[in-house]
Amino acid sequence: VDDFTPEQRREAVRIARAAPFDGRIPLEVSGGVDLAGLRAIAADGVDFISIGGLTKHLRAIDLSMKLGPPPG
């Protein structure tokens, strides 16, 4: 359920929960998700929510713990 409008998202949930699928299709929302919209998305009944912004704009740091020259 990538970049769906709220109406499309609710329709996808309705279809996935109804026969013949009976809730056996897990739905993940992604694309355009921000922290402000989480509650509304969750209330629609999806199973998973992906927020790319949590990792998209981070800078890596070196945690390699290099304390000296490698063993020879």
C-alpha positions, 0 to 999 in steps of 0.5 A, a space after each residue: 500500500 505504497 503512496 495510497 490516499 487515505 480512501 485507497 488505503 481504507 479500501 485496501 484494508 476492507 478488501 484484505 479483511 473480507 472474503 475470500 482473503 479473510 485478513 490473511 493478507 498483511 498490509 504495509 503502508 509506505 511512501 509519504 508517511 510521517 510521524 504526524 500521520 501515524 495515528 490515522 494510518 494505524 486507525 485504518 487497520 493496516 498491519 505494518 507502517 514503514 517510515 523511510 525518514 527514520 533512516 533516510 537522512 542520517 549520517 553514518 558514524 564509525 563504530 568499528 572500535 579500531 584501537 590500534 594496529 591490526 595483529 600481525 
